[in-house]
Structures are given as structure tokens and as C-alpha cells.
Amino acid sequence: MDASIESRVDREVEAWLRWVPRWRPGTHRARSRLCQQCLGSPVLKAAGLVTDVPHAVQHPLSMRIKTIVEDEVENYTAQNLPMLDRELGLIEERRAAQAYRPLEGLGPEFDGIDLDAPPPEPDSPYLFTFEELAQPLSADDPELVPPPLTIEEKAALRVEMRLADDFATLVGKRVCAALAGHRAELRRAVDTFVEPQVQALLADLGSTLDPHGT
Ligand SMILES: [Zn+2]
């Protein structure tokens, strides 16, 4: 972790500031669930964007900052936490293996075709069936399941997980401190480009609800 965190925050803030003037209120339905990334986010709090800012405006900034923290933690883990790095790599491998589904996306011309029908001639070479290829590579796949961790390894892994958490907290604090330095320009952008559109929407809504203007 070095001064690059602050400069990355600067860059993401700049990108967000370039985007805000193009923001328009969405016509899509409101989200049915609250966003886990933005709700109670210390990042948005540090940025001063918690109140009176539409979620669609908050969210891109949350995500940009989240990426910085994730990248930093990933680098730190790769360099300093070998056990955790290995475990995360294995999880990633398993996920990638499961994502490979040869039967999906085959196209409509294959619909209804018995893909693993035996070959018509019993003596013709037949190496594998689609069905075999499509077997889910689950956690049971022996090649992907490493031997269970020993008690010592588990303890070491727990220590590394705590170190990764501590590091994430540290990065989070630095990111928030850097964001707080941008608070004034972030607010100015919201006041200039977002708030007038929100007010216009509210005015529209008011005249719809009260057509006689009484
Ligand atoms: Zn969000």
C-alpha cells in the first residue's frame, strides 16, 4: 500500500465527476431490495453523498471505490498471505470449472436431440458423450478438492484472514480520508447536475397528483 491509493481515489472521483452531468433519472422500476453496497456505506458517508442523492448517482461511486479496496487487498494477499491466496485461488478454480457447461448455448438446432445417444454402429469409435463432458465439476471432483487442512493450517489460515480483514479496514480508512477531501466538489456536482432534475421530477409528480394546482 502506497500513495497510489490516494491517486486512484482521485482518478475515480474525476471519472465520476465526468459522468454525473450525463445522468438522467431512470424510468425503470424502483429496486425492490436495498443495495447492500450503498446502504450504510462508509464510503458514501465520507464522500458526503448519503442524503438527498439518488441511489443511481451514489452507486457508480460506491462501485468504483469498492474496486480500489478489492484490488489493494488482492495484491496484499498475493504478496503476504500465501495460505489465503492459495485457498482463494482454489475457490476461483472451482467456480471457473462449474461455469463451463457444454450443453448450454448449443443453439436451437440441438433442441430435442438426444446428445448422448449411443452411436448407431457398435464398432464406430466413440470417445465421449456430451453428457459426460457436461458432468458438473462439483466440489466432489477429486482433482479440484485439495486434501483437508490440518489443524495448524486452519489456524494459520484464520490468522491470514484476520490480517486481510485488518488490511481491508486500513485501506478503507485511507480511501475514506481521500474521499473526504473531495466532498465539496462532489456535492457541487450533485447540486448542479442532479438536484435540478430531482426537483423537476418532484414538480411533475406534484402536478400529476394535483391537476388543478390547488
Ligand atoms: Zn448501490
Residues whose N, C-alpha, C, O or C-beta is under 5 A from the ligand:
A	BS01	ZN	C35 Q37 C38 H59
